[in-house]
Amino acid sequence: MRLRLEDKRKAIELRLQGKTFGEIISTIPNLAKSTLSGWLKNVNLTPEQEKRLKKNIERVTCSARARSAWSKRQKRIAQTKSIIGQAKKELPSLISDPLFLIGLSLYWAEGSKTTEQIQFSNSDPRLIKIMIEWFRRICKVPEEKIRVHIYIHEVYKNNNYERFWSEITSVPVSKFGKTTYKLTPHKVKKNLDYKGLCRIDISNVVLFRKIMGWEQGVSKFFS
């Protein structure tokens, strides 16, 4: 009991110094947070002590966030390195497949690489067909993960080109994002072959990193 009274006195003293619950618990061994809360519930702090405590809490919180952010970043780096390494090991079994090399080359040239969001855009239906097959057969993307988004000039708004791209991609129109219509000064359709630009969207960070690993692995053959 005497030890607990000493601990209580010390806890109150530390609180008056502006120490947080975490700091007090780390100083006094075997101290439960519920016990500490009971000890401190009637401790009244002066405005100066309140100010000191607030500043200390902000410092500790900021430090904890920094540690958490650093830890998450290190974990992400390790995961990325592992995925890329595994992707490079897959190359011998994939590189003889023409579709693998064609799709990878197209993504390398036209695909999104600035974020970890997989996106491939093109107005050529032939290239979109190749890439949608590449995502399905080589990347093994489940159908529910594939989304399509159309960008088209406003003068073509009533042509229902969503149905055209749905036939090209074999993706139902119901899975298309909202079509983006681009303003144009032209009031007459000049290019009858124009069907807008089709963008394939796949939200899969692991696959994005794997594609980057494939690209790095293939580039080594020519370095």
N, C-alpha and C positions, 0 to 999 in steps of 0.2 A: 504493500500500500504506500509505503514511504517513497519507493522508487517512482510510483505513478504520480504522487504529489510533486516530486521533483520534476518529472516529465511535464506535468501540467504547467508548473511555474515557468519552465523553460519554453514551452510552447507559446504561452501568453507573451513572454518577453520577446520571442522571435516575431510574433504577430505585430507587436507594437513597433518593431523595427521595420515593418513593411514586408515581411516574408510571406510568400504564398503557401497554400496548403501543401503543395508538392514539395516545396523546399523544407518545410517544417517536418513533414513525414520522412524525408530523406535524411534529416538530421537526427531525429529521435527514433531509435529502432523499435520494431514491433508495435507501431502505432497505427491503429485503424483510422480510416478517414471519418467514420461515424463517431468514434471517441473524440477525435480532435474537434469535430464540429460541435459536440456537446460542450467541450471545454471553452470554446471561443464564442459561443452564442451570446454571452452577456458582456463580451469585451467591447467597450466603446472606444473608438479611435478619434483622436483630435483631427481637425481638418488637415493639418500638416502630415499626420500619420496616414490618413486616407489618401492623400496625394502621393505619398511615397509608395503606398501599397499598390495604387493604380499604375504608377510608372513601372513598378517591379513586375506586375502581372503582364503588362504590355511587352516588357523586355523578354520575359520567359515565354510568352505566347509566340512572339516573333521568332525567338530562337528555336522553339519547337517546330514552327512551320518551316523554317529554313532547313532543319534536320530532316523533316518529313519530305520536303521537296527534293533534297539531295538524295535521300534514300530511294525515292520513286524514280528519279533520273537514273541512278546507278542500276536499278532493277530493269528499267526500260532498255538501257544500253546493253546489259547482259542478255536480255531476251532477244533483242535485235541481232546481236552477234551470234547467238545460238541458232536462230532461224535462218540467217544468211549462210552460216556454215553448213547447216543441213541441206539447204537448197543447192549449194555448190556440189555436195555429194550426190545429189540426184541427177546431175547433168549427164553422166555416162549412159543412163537408161533413157534419157529424153532426147539427147542431141541428134539421134538418128531419125527422129520423127520430123518430117518436113513442116507439119503444122506447128510444132513447138517452136522451131526457128523462125518461121514466118510471123507467127503471132508475137513472139518476143521482140522481133525486129520492129514490127509495127508499133508495139507499145513503147519500145525504146525511143522511137522517133516521135510518136504522137500522143502517148499517154501522159497522164499527170504524174509528176515526180516531186512537186514542191510540198505536198502534204501527204499524209498517209491514207489518203482517200483515193481509191482506184477509179479513174475516169478515162474513157477513151472517146474522142469525138471525131466525126468525119461526115462529110456529105456524100461520100461514095458508097452506095449500097453494097458493093462487092467487098469493100474493106470491112464494113460493119458486119457482114455475114461471116467473114473469116474470123473476126475478133470474138463474135458471140459464140462461135464454135470452139475457139481457143479457150475461152473462159469456161465453157461447159466441159469439154473433153480433157484438156490439158490441166487446167486449174481446178477442175472438179467443183465449180461453184454451184451450190444448190439453186434451184429455180427461184425460191422465195427470196434469195439475196440479190437477184438481178433487177435493176430498175432502169428505165429509159426516159430520157428527157429530150424534147424536140425544141430547136430554135429555128424560127422561120420568119421571113419578111411578112409584114402585115397584109400586103396585097394578096398573099396566098392563103389568107386566114380561113376561107370557106371551102378549101379543097379537101379537108379531112385527111391530111397526110399522116396523121397518127395511125390510121388503118394501114397505110402503105408500109410504115416502119414496123408495125406489128407483124405484118406478113414476112418482112425481111428478117426480123429478130426472133420470131415465134414467141414473142412476149405479149400477153394480152394487154389491150389498151388500158384496162383497169389498173395495171401496174405501172403505167406511165405517170411521170410527174406532170405538173401543170405546164402546158406548152408556153414558151416564151415567144412573143411576137415582137419583131424588131421594126421600128419605124423606118420608113423609106419614102423619099420624095416621089418615087414612081407610082403611078396609078394603074399602069398596064403591065401584065405579066410578060416579061421579055424572054425568059428562059423556061420553055415548057418542060425541060428535063429536070428543073430544079425542084427538089423535094425537101429542102431545108437541111439543117445539120442535126445529126442524131448523136446523142451522148449516152454511153453506157455507164451506169454508176453501180459500183459494188462496194459496200461498206465492210471491209475485212482487213484489219491492220496486219494480221499474220500473213495473209496472201500478198499484201503490198510488199512486205519485207522479203518474202520469198522471191517475188519477181525481181526485186533489187539484187538479191543473191544470185539469181540466174544470170542477170545482166553482168554482174561483176565476174562471175565464173566464165561466161562466154568471152568477155573482153580479154581475159588472160590468154586465150588461144591466139590472139593477134598482137600481143604485146611482146 
